[in-house]
C-alpha cells in the first residue's frame, strides 16, 4: 500500500470459535519463530498428475454393442 509491502491474512472460523481463541492464535503467530524462514527455497509441490504406471482400481465394462443390446428401461437397441 502506497509503495510499501504489507502482509495480510484471512481467518475463517466456525461459529463455535471465540474471540479469545482468535486472540490466542494471533498472539501465537506474533511470536518470533512462528513462521519458517521466508527467504528459504520454497518446498516443491507434488504433481497432481498420476504416475505413468498408475492403473485404475476398477474398470467399467465396455459399452454394449448397438445391435441387440439392452438399453435403460429394458428397451432393446436392435430395432426389430
Residue, then its C-alpha position, 0 to 999 in steps of 0.5 A: x500500500x502506497x509503495x510499501x509491502x504489507x502482509x495480510x491474512x484471512x481467518x475463517x472460523x466456525x461459529x463455535x470459535x471465540x474471540x479469545x481463541x482468535x486472540x490466542x492464535x494471533x498472539x501465537x503467530x506474533x511470536x518470533x519463530x512462528x513462521x519458517x524462514x521466508x527467504x528459504x527455497x520454497x518446498x516443491x509441490x507434488x504433481x497432481x498428475x498420476x504416475x505413468x504406471x498408475x492403473x485404475x482400481x476398477x474398470x467399467x465394462x465396455x459399452x454394449x454393442x448397438x445391435x441387440x443390446x439392452x438399453x435403460x428401461x429394458x428397451x432393446x437397441x436392435x430395432x426389430 
